[in-house]
Amino acid sequence: MRKTAKVAAGLLALSLAACSENSSTDTKTEDADADLNFCQTIDFKEATPPMSEDNVKYLEENKAKDGVQVSETGLQYRVIESGDGATPGVEDFVTVHYSGCLIDGTEFDSSYKRGEPISFPTNGVIPGWVEALQMMKVGDKYELTIPSDLAYGDQGAGGVIPPKATLIFQVELLDVKTRAEMEAEAEKALAEFKNEQFTFLDDNAKKEGINVTESGLQYRVIEEGTGKSPSATSDVTVHYEGKLTTGDVFDSSYKRGSTSSFPLNQVIAGWTEGLQLMKEGGKYEFFIPHDIGYGERGSRTIPPFATLIFTVELVSVDS
């Protein structure tokens, strides 16, 4: 998980929301509905999937529409709303809201529907975006029509964007920060997150039924088992759910509908220690500090310094 960036982006979103109280509730609702349904407002071609010739024809027809401008690269853009804030440089970080569509009306991505804007370096996206962002000011909202050679080209992307696809975006530039400002904000957010995790563990350790080992592992017995206990090198089969202190679930064998089996010495230290406390048939709740979890770096779905909360059922000790 890109937690540091995500935390910083969340703080940006909150600060921006606090500064946007200059319109009526009805207007905000109408604007929000329009943003969520952007892909339904364009005069799309009926083509599924869009073929190369359809995209070329769409570009030719689109550039003749009222308000559409065309840059030297072939990028087409239309100003929906004008702002008066800063314009990003190529190495700056931007925070945006956006929706992205194909010419047949298929929406392939939307920060509006995810409910939060996204932050990234200006030069970290497709060329059509890099160019457009450097034209915009904070407060601007543009409609971008991006030819495939400024997007994902002959290869397409992720099974979602076909080869040679023209992409249509609504992009709203919310904020611009220098790399130094973004790094400072991310460091501050990470420090606050670390403190929250330590406070959570301190408070949790005082709760009734919580046991604390020498390593700092905290656990609560939900149901005691009657079978055998594993050693540190045993193979085990478990059912489990893992979540963060926010309550966000990042992994669950229950949701997958099947148990998981693995050697106990090939998982995080908190699991290796904790499952040895259990007996087959038991169900425990573990609170795992970062130093016996995923550490100071985290993982793809785990933030740095994160405390992990697992509910674990020890189904069997297999070896």
PAROPA-187807 format. One line per 2 residues: number of its first residue (from 1); their letters; for each residue z, x, y of N, C-alpha, C. Coordinates in steps of 0.02 Angstrom, whole numbers, plus 50000, padded with zeros to 5 digits. Atoms other than C-alpha are relative to their C-alpha. Example, Ala and Ser with C-alpha at 12.3 -4.5 7.8 and 13.67 -1.06 7.14 Angstrom:
2
1> as> 50000,50045,49941,50390,50615,49775,50000,50045,50060; 49997,49958,49941,50357,50684,49947,50037,49961,50055
//
This chain:
319
1> mr> 50000,50042,49940,50000,50000,50000,50000,50044,50062; 50002,49963,49937,49959,50062,50174,50056,49975,50044
3> kt> 49944,50034,49967,50133,50014,50228,50011,50025,50071; 49987,49974,49933,50153,50131,50376,49952,49969,50050
5> ak> 50050,50030,49956,49991,50070,50452,50010,49925,50006; 49991,50073,49999,50029,49891,50403,50060,49980,50043
7> va> 49942,50014,49959,50201,49896,50482,49982,50007,50074; 50020,49990,49931,50127,49968,50641,49955,49944,50024
9> ag> 50045,50055,49981,49990,49837,50640,50039,49936,50011; 49960,50060,49991,50121,49703,50619,50037,49999,50066
11> ll> 49967,49995,49936,50217,49766,50769,49952,49987,50058; 50051,50012,49949,50057,49767,50870,49985,49925,50006
13> al> 50016,50072,49999,50020,49589,50818,50055,49960,50034; 49944,50036,49969,50193,49531,50869,50001,50010,50075
15> sl> 49998,49987,49928,50184,49616,51038,49943,49964,50036; 50057,50035,49969,50013,49543,51072,50012,49925,50003
17> aa> 49986,50072,50001,50068,49369,51020,50048,49981,50056; 49950,50014,49949,50214,49380,51140,49970,50000,50070
19> cs> 50031,49994,49934,50094,49419,51283,49945,49949,50011; 50058,50044,49995,49972,49276,51253,50019,49928,50011
21> en> 49974,50068,49988,50062,49125,51323,49968,49968,50062; 50030,50024,49938,49936,49084,51458,49951,49942,49990
23> ss> 50044,50057,50012,49847,48935,51379,50039,49946,49966; 49966,50057,50029,49893,48764,51317,50000,50003,49925
25> td> 49996,50002,50072,49944,48728,51138,49936,49971,49971; 50060,50032,50025,49792,48615,51115,49942,50050,49999
27> tk> 50054,49951,49996,49675,48753,51172,50008,50053,49947; 49987,49950,50051,49758,48879,51057,49981,49974,49931
29> te> 50016,50030,50065,49741,48761,50910,49925,49996,49990; 50073,50005,50005,49557,48730,50947,49969,50069,49990
31> da> 50027,49932,50007,49524,48917,50967,50014,50027,49930; 49982,49976,50067,49616,48956,50805,49956,49968,49947
33> da> 50044,50034,50047,49515,48825,50711,49930,50029,50002; 50067,49971,49993,49354,48897,50780,49996,50069,49968
35> dl> 49999,49934,50030,49403,49073,50728,50000,49997,49924; 49995,50007,50073,49448,49017,50552,49935,49976,49970
37> nf> 50061,50030,50026,49283,48925,50534,49937,50030,50030; 50056,49968,49966,49169,49049,50622,49935,49997,49959
39> cq> 50061,49995,50042,49049,49065,50474,49964,49933,49994; 50032,50065,50004,49015,48878,50481,49962,49982,50064
41> ti> 50028,50017,49935,48954,48886,50661,49932,50032,50012; 50063,49963,49990,48802,48999,50637,49943,49963,49967
43> df> 50060,50031,50028,48626,48937,50605,49972,50046,49946; 50017,49954,50054,48610,49022,50436,49936,49980,49964
45> ke> 50056,50012,50044,48462,49038,50321,50026,49977,49932; 49981,50022,50067,48470,48949,50154,49969,50048,49950
47> at> 50023,49951,50049,48454,49096,50037,50060,50025,49962; 49943,49979,50040,48570,49140,49893,49975,50039,49940
49> pp> 49974,49959,49945,48584,49286,49884,49945,50015,50050; 50052,49984,49951,48495,49338,50044,49958,50059,49979
51> ms> 50045,49947,50019,48343,49443,50006,49980,50040,50062; 50018,49955,49946,48275,49586,50110,49957,49966,50052
53> ed> 50045,50031,49952,48135,49484,50188,50034,49946,50040; 49962,50051,49963,48255,49344,50236,50040,50032,50057
55> nv> 49960,49966,49950,48364,49469,50328,49958,50025,50058; 50045,49977,49948,48218,49543,50424,49980,49942,50045
57> ky> 50020,50059,49962,48161,49370,50476,50058,49974,50043; 49941,50023,49963,48338,49322,50527,50010,50042,50062
59> le> 49991,49955,49943,48352,49474,50640,49949,49986,50055; 50053,50014,49951,48186,49435,50724,50015,49936,50038
61> en> 49986,50064,49968,48237,49256,50758,50063,50003,50042; 49935,49998,49966,48415,49297,50810,49995,50035,50068
63> ka> 50002,49963,49937,48368,49422,50945,49967,49961,50057; 50031,50043,49949,48270,49286,51035,50047,49947,50026
65> kd> 49953,50052,49979,48423,49175,51052,50032,50017,50067; 49969,49992,49935,48507,49149,51219,50063,50042,49996
67> gv> 49940,49959,49996,48635,49283,51261,50001,50059,49953; 50000,49945,50048,48591,49401,51119,49967,50062,50031
69> qv> 50026,49936,49975,48567,49583,51171,49989,50046,49941; 50017,49954,50054,48493,49722,51065,50006,50071,50026
71> se> 49993,49930,49981,48544,49904,51074,49943,50042,49973; 50055,49956,50022,48431,50054,51043,50000,50009,49924
73> tg> 49996,49991,50073,48493,50065,50863,49976,49938,49962; 50018,50062,50033,48446,49884,50827,50059,49953,49992
75> lq> 49941,50044,50001,48624,49816,50837,49989,49941,50048; 50004,50060,49958,48622,49637,50903,50070,49974,50014
77> yr> 49933,50023,49982,48772,49570,50997,49996,49947,50054; 49994,50053,49949,48825,49421,51101,50072,49997,50021
79> vi> 49932,50004,49973,48977,49413,51214,50023,49928,49999; 49971,50067,50004,49083,49261,51171,50053,49991,50054
81> es> 49948,50000,49948,49232,49302,51283,50005,50071,50029; 49995,49935,49967,49257,49443,51409,50072,50016,50016
83> gd> 49933,49976,49983,49416,49544,51427,49996,50052,50055; 49999,49950,49947,49471,49673,51554,50045,50059,49983
85> ga> 49957,49946,50022,49570,49796,51450,49962,50065,49989; 50028,49933,50013,49536,49972,51388,49943,49995,49949
87> tp> 50055,49992,50048,49379,50024,51294,50017,50059,49954; 49981,49946,50046,49408,50128,51136,49949,50057,50000
89> gv> 50042,49943,50015,49340,50302,51111,49992,50006,49925; 50017,49996,50071,49272,50356,50944,50059,50021,49957
91> ed> 49942,49977,50039,49438,50436,50891,50062,49957,50012; 49943,50044,49989,49551,50298,50954,50010,49952,49942
93> fv> 49985,50052,50049,49635,50167,50845,49993,49932,50034; 50008,50067,49973,49592,49985,50871,50036,49950,49955
95> tv> 49973,50057,50037,49675,49822,50820,49954,49941,50014; 50048,50053,49992,49556,49679,50789,50016,49940,49956
97> hy> 50008,50058,50044,49537,49504,50720,49926,49991,49989; 50072,50006,50013,49371,49466,50636,49987,49953,49942
99> sg> 50028,50034,50058,49268,49360,50518,49932,50031,49987; 50064,49972,50018,49117,49424,50422,49963,49954,49953
101> cl> 50041,50046,50039,48973,49323,50349,49933,50032,49982; 50070,49985,50016,48806,49343,50261,49956,49947,50034
103> id> 50044,50046,49965,48653,49254,50328,49993,49932,49965; 50001,50065,50033,48671,49116,50198,50064,49961,50012
105> gt> 49938,50035,49984,48841,49069,50270,50059,50021,49959; 49945,49977,50042,48946,49158,50139,50048,50044,50041
107> ef> 49949,49959,49966,49107,49223,50216,50028,50050,49949; 49976,49950,50047,49153,49388,50133,50066,50032,50022
109> ds> 49936,49972,49978,49304,49435,50239,50022,49966,50064; 49974,50031,49938,49417,49364,50374,50074,50018,50009
111> sy> 49930,49986,49983,49575,49434,50453,50035,49937,50025; 49971,50063,49977,49601,49262,50530,50031,49962,49942
113> kr> 49976,50038,50057,49620,49184,50359,50057,50037,49964; 49943,49964,50028,49737,49323,50302,50062,49992,50044
115> ge> 49943,50014,49955,49844,49280,50453,50027,50060,50037; 49977,49942,49962,49858,49455,50527,49941,50044,50018
117> pi> 50053,49954,49981,49747,49575,50624,50005,50065,49961; 50001,49937,50036,49702,49746,50557,49989,50056,50050
119> sf> 50008,49941,49958,49714,49919,50635,49967,50056,49961; 50035,49946,50033,49602,50068,50596,49969,50045,50054
121> pt> 50035,49957,49952,49515,50217,50680,49931,49973,50015; 50066,50025,49980,49359,50170,50776,49945,50029,49957
123> ng> 50053,49968,50038,49256,50295,50678,50009,49993,49925; 49986,50007,50072,49324,50236,50509,49965,49941,49969
125> vi> 50033,50060,50025,49206,50088,50486,49924,50010,50001; 50073,49994,50003,49020,50051,50467,49971,50015,50070
127> pg> 50029,49979,49935,48904,50119,50605,49992,49943,50050; 50008,50056,49954,48870,49946,50678,50065,49983,50036
129> wv> 49934,50012,49969,49056,49922,50709,50018,50057,50047; 49983,49942,49958,49080,50099,50777,49965,49994,50068
131> ea> 50038,50008,49938,48944,50067,50905,50026,49942,50042; 49980,50060,49963,49000,49892,50952,50069,50008,50031
133> lq> 49932,49993,49975,49184,49935,50972,50002,50041,50065; 50001,49957,49940,49141,50068,51101,49966,49967,50059
135> mm> 50026,50040,49945,49053,49935,51205,50053,49952,50026; 49953,50055,49986,49202,49817,51203,50060,50023,50041
137> kv> 49936,49990,49966,49359,49801,51309,50051,49956,49965; 49947,50042,50028,49526,49735,51251,49996,49931,50032
139> gd> 50008,50068,49977,49514,49547,51265,49931,49972,49987; 50069,50021,50016,49329,49543,51221,49998,49968,49931
141> ky> 50018,50028,50065,49264,49435,51080,49924,50000,49997; 50073,49993,50009,49088,49476,51018,49978,49968,49935
143> el> 50035,50015,50062,48969,49406,50891,49952,50057,49987; 50043,49944,50018,48885,49552,50803,49954,49980,49943
145> ti> 50049,50008,50054,48727,49541,50699,49976,50069,49984; 50007,49929,50016,48714,49705,50607,49948,50009,49945
147> ps> 50050,49985,50051,48556,49763,50516,50030,50042,49944; 49972,49966,50059,48584,49835,50343,50006,50076,50009
149> dl> 49996,49928,49991,48546,50014,50400,50058,50022,50044; 49939,49986,49962,48697,50002,50516,50062,49972,49964
151> ay> 49945,50031,50038,48803,49920,50380,50005,50035,49932; 49992,49972,50067,48800,49948,50191,49935,50018,49966
153> gd> 50063,49972,50022,48616,49989,50172,49973,49972,49935; 50034,50020,50062,48520,49985,50009,50049,49989,49942
155> qg> 49952,50005,50055,48678,49992,49904,50042,49936,50001; 49952,50055,49995,48778,49845,49969,50071,50025,49992
157> ag> 49930,49979,50006,48965,49847,49941,50041,49952,49958; 49948,50036,50036,49094,49792,49815,49980,49938,49963
159> gv> 50022,50060,50034,48988,49662,49730,50003,49938,50044; 49993,50056,49953,49016,49553,49884,49943,50000,50050
161> ip> 50055,49993,49951,48885,49619,50005,49939,50025,49964; 50061,49981,50036,48709,49625,49931,49965,50060,50033
163> pk> 50042,49948,49970,48589,49771,49957,49957,49971,50057; 50043,50016,49943,48493,49766,50122,50024,49938,50039
165> at> 49974,50060,49968,48607,49629,50189,50014,50010,50074; 49979,50005,49931,48618,49586,50373,50069,49968,50001
167> li> 49932,50026,49996,48800,49556,50419,50012,49970,50069; 49983,50033,49937,48864,49437,50552,50076,49998,50006
169> fq> 49928,49997,49989,49036,49464,50624,50019,49967,50066; 49965,50014,49937,49147,49385,50753,50057,50052,50003
171> ve> 49950,49947,49992,49257,49527,50818,50037,49990,50066; 49956,50008,49942,49403,49509,50938,50042,50063,50008
173> ll> 49964,49938,49989,49470,49671,51011,50068,49985,50032; 49933,50017,49978,49658,49652,51028,50037,50057,50034
175> dv> 49962,49944,49971,49722,49826,51067,49965,50066,49984; 50026,49932,50009,49674,50009,51084,50057,50048,50009
177> kt> 49950,49947,49994,49787,50158,51053,49969,50067,49982; 50021,49933,50019,49759,50344,51047,50031,50017,49932
179> ra> 49973,49978,50064,49790,50434,50884,50074,50019,50007; 49930,49980,49990,49951,50508,50956,50045,49939,50008
181> em> 49960,50061,49992,50013,50336,51009,50008,49963,49934; 49996,50035,50064,49972,50262,50840,50046,50036,49952
183> ea> 49956,49962,50044,50058,50402,50746,50072,49993,50020; 49932,50008,49976,50212,50387,50855,50027,49931,49982
185> ea> 49979,50068,50017,50218,50199,50827,50012,49993,49925; 49993,50002,50073,50194,50222,50639,50064,50035,49979
187> ek> 49938,49963,50016,50335,50351,50634,50061,49958,50017; 49944,50043,49980,50450,50233,50728,50009,49943,49951
189> al> 49997,50056,50047,50406,50089,50612,50027,50023,49933; 49976,49974,50064,50436,50198,50459,50075,50015,50003
191> ae> 49928,49987,49993,50606,50254,50524,50040,49936,49998; 49965,50065,50002,50656,50073,50553,50000,49971,49930
193> fk> 50004,50024,50068,50596,50028,50379,50050,50036,49955; 49952,49961,50040,50698,50169,50301,50071,49975,50012
195> ne> 49933,50024,49985,50854,50109,50391,50013,49931,49970; 49993,50066,50031,50823,49932,50331,50014,50005,49925
197> qf> 49991,49991,50072,50811,49993,50152,50070,50025,49983; 49933,49974,50011,50973,50093,50163,50053,49946,50012
199> tf> 49953,50054,49985,51063,49946,50243,50000,49948,49944; 50005,50048,50055,50999,49830,50106,50041,50024,49940
201> ld> 49964,49973,50058,51067,49944,49970,50076,50001,50011; 49928,49999,49984,51236,49965,50057,50029,49930,49994
203> dn> 49975,50069,50002,51256,49777,50076,49998,49973,49929; 50008,50027,50067,51192,49739,49902,50053,50026,49952
205> ak> 49950,49969,50044,51314,49860,49819,50068,49964,50003; 49935,50034,49991,51459,49754,49886,50001,49931,49969
207> ke> 50003,50069,50026,51400,49593,49805,50031,49995,49931; 49968,50012,50065,51488,49518,49656,49949,50008,49944
209> gi> 50042,49991,50058,51416,49571,49490,49953,50059,50002; 50044,49942,49993,51325,49724,49555,50036,50063,49976
211> nv> 49975,49936,50025,51354,49887,49462,49958,50056,50030; 50035,49943,49970,51307,50057,49535,50012,50062,49957
213> te> 49994,49940,50040,51272,50213,49432,50004,50062,50045; 49994,49938,49961,51292,50395,49486,49935,50016,50037
215> sg> 50064,49985,49968,51107,50406,49528,49987,49955,50061; 50011,50048,49947,51122,50259,49648,49965,49937,49976
217> lq> 50030,50061,50029,51037,50134,49532,50051,49943,50003; 49958,50060,50000,51107,49960,49559,49971,49949,49951
219> yr> 50025,50049,50048,51098,49827,49425,50049,49942,49991; 49962,50061,50014,51157,49653,49381,49978,49972,49933
221> vi> 50015,50029,50066,51169,49581,49206,49988,49925,50008; 50016,50071,49999,51081,49413,49201,50016,49970,49932
223> ee> 49986,50021,50068,51090,49397,49012,50006,50061,49956; 49989,49941,50042,51162,49523,48890,49962,49991,49934
225> gt> 50035,50002,50063,51058,49567,48737,50045,50017,49942; 49960,49987,50061,51116,49590,48557,49965,50050,49955
227> gk> 50038,49954,50043,50983,49708,48487,50017,50072,50016; 49989,49928,49989,50964,49896,48498,49979,50021,50070
229> sp> 50016,49971,49934,50954,50002,48655,49949,50056,49992; 50048,49945,50005,50810,50122,48690,50031,50067,50022
231> sa> 49985,49934,49973,50824,50309,48716,49950,50014,50056; 50044,49982,49944,50738,50399,48859,49927,50010,49979
233> ts> 50068,49988,50024,50585,50431,48748,49974,49942,49958; 50022,50057,50040,50573,50261,48663,49939,49966,50030
235> dv> 50050,50048,49977,50423,50148,48672,50033,49932,50004; 49968,50065,49991,50475,49978,48739,49947,49948,50018
237> tv> 50040,50057,49978,50400,49806,48767,50044,49957,50044; 49960,50036,49950,50458,49710,48920,49960,49944,50033
239> hy> 50027,50046,49949,50427,49562,49032,50036,50018,50065; 49967,49979,49937,50460,49597,49216,49964,49971,50060
241> eg> 50028,50014,49935,50433,49555,49397,50028,50051,50049; 49979,49952,49949,50439,49682,49538,49986,49975,50069
243> kl> 50010,50022,49931,50463,49641,49720,50034,50048,50048; 49969,49961,49947,50509,49722,49885,50059,49962,50028
245> tt> 49942,50033,49970,50663,49683,49987,49979,49942,50045; 50026,50057,49961,50553,49566,50090,49988,49939,49956
247> gd> 50015,50054,50046,50529,49460,49934,49929,50000,49976; 50070,49996,50021,50345,49508,49916,49995,50028,49930
249> vf> 50010,49978,50069,50299,49522,49732,49940,50046,49997; 50055,49952,50005,50193,49677,49697,49975,50008,49929
251> ds> 50023,49995,50070,50183,49666,49507,50040,49950,49958; 49966,50049,50042,50225,49538,49373,49963,49991,49934
253> sy> 50029,50014,50065,50192,49532,49187,50001,49925,49986; 49998,50073,50007,50243,49349,49197,49936,49968,50026
255> kr> 50061,50028,49970,50097,49312,49312,49938,50017,49959; 50056,49981,50042,49979,49407,49197,50000,49962,49933
257> gs> 49995,50039,50062,50043,49303,49051,50006,50041,49937; 49991,49958,50059,50077,49450,48935,50051,50054,50014
259> ts> 49950,49947,49993,50213,49578,48904,49965,50067,50010; 50026,49931,49991,50192,49764,48943,50038,50047,49954
261> sf> 49969,49949,50044,50224,49908,48823,49983,50069,50026; 50011,49932,49974,50245,50091,48870,50057,50045,49976
263> pl> 49946,49952,50013,50345,50250,48834,50048,50001,50059; 49951,50005,49946,50506,50245,48934,50004,50063,50043
265> nq> 49999,49938,49961,50486,50426,48990,49937,50008,50043; 50061,49995,49960,50321,50386,49078,50000,49949,50058
267> vi> 49993,50046,49944,50388,50267,49210,50046,50030,50052; 49956,49973,49948,50490,50289,49369,50071,50011,49972
269> ag> 49934,49980,50025,50662,50366,49347,50049,49941,49997; 49955,50058,50000,50752,50204,49392,49991,49956,49939
271> wt> 50014,50038,50061,50667,50116,49246,50025,50038,49938; 49978,49960,50057,50700,50259,49125,50075,49995,49991
273> eg> 49927,50006,50003,50884,50253,49168,50022,49929,49986; 49976,50069,50004,50902,50066,49186,49990,49967,49933
275> lq> 50013,50034,50064,50821,50010,49024,50043,50027,49944; 49954,49973,50051,50935,50126,48924,50068,49966,50003
277> lm> 49938,50039,49995,51080,50017,48985,49994,49934,49963; 50013,50066,50027,51000,49865,48905,49997,50000,49923
279> ke> 50012,50011,50071,50991,49795,48729,49944,49948,49993; 50054,50048,50012,50846,49698,48654,50026,49929,50010
281> gg> 49980,50069,49984,50853,49518,48714,50035,49994,50066; 49965,50001,49936,50939,49568,48875,49954,49989,50059
283> ky> 50037,50011,49938,50885,49523,49051,50043,50026,50057; 49963,49968,49946,50939,49630,49199,49959,49994,50065
285> ef> 50032,49991,49935,50903,49639,49384,50018,50069,50026; 49990,49932,49976,50880,49816,49450,49981,50005,50074
287> fi> 50013,49984,49930,50888,49876,49630,49993,50076,50003; 50016,49930,50010,50804,50046,49633,49986,50035,50067
289> ph> 50013,49963,49937,50821,50165,49783,49936,50042,49994; 50065,49966,50000,50665,50259,49834,50001,50066,49962
291> di> 49999,49935,50031,50724,50426,49764,49997,49998,49924; 50012,50008,50071,50720,50356,49587,49946,49946,49989
293> gy> 50057,50046,50003,50572,50244,49628,49936,50038,50013; 50063,49967,49983,50412,50298,49714,50007,50048,50059
295> ge> 49987,49945,49955,50494,50417,49835,49980,49990,50072; 50017,50000,49928,50447,50463,50013,49927,49985,50014
297> rg> 50072,50011,49990,50261,50436,49985,49978,49930,49979; 50020,50065,50025,50259,50268,49897,49941,50006,49953
299> sr> 50059,50001,50041,50105,50218,49800,49950,49952,50031; 50052,50044,49972,49952,50108,49822,50028,49934,50024
301> ti> 49971,50065,49982,50058,49950,49828,50073,50004,50022; 49929,49991,49984,50229,50023,49866,50007,50041,50063
303> pp> 49991,49962,49938,50281,50078,50042,50042,50063,49989; 49954,49942,50001,50361,50249,50071,50072,49976,50011
305> fa> 49928,50012,49994,50552,50244,50052,50020,49929,49978; 49986,50070,50017,50544,50069,49976,50052,49995,49945
307> tl> 49956,50023,50053,50688,49996,49877,49962,49948,49959; 50036,50046,50045,50617,49905,49725,50050,49956,49963
309> if> 49958,50048,50036,50692,49750,49647,49961,49974,49940; 50033,50021,50061,50647,49716,49466,50045,49953,49960
311> tv> 49969,50040,50054,50694,49576,49348,49965,50021,49936; 50029,49972,50061,50669,49648,49174,50032,49968,49939
313> el> 49978,50023,50066,50681,49571,49001,49978,50053,49949; 50017,49953,50053,50689,49698,48859,49984,49961,49937
315> vs> 50022,50039,50057,50587,49613,48725,50012,50037,49935; 49991,49961,50061,50589,49752,48597,50000,50075,50014
317> vd> 50004,49927,50002,50620,49937,48566,49954,50016,49942; 50052,49993,50051,50465,49990,48471,50001,50066,49963
319> s> 49995,49937,50037,50507,50168,48423,50064,50036,50022
//
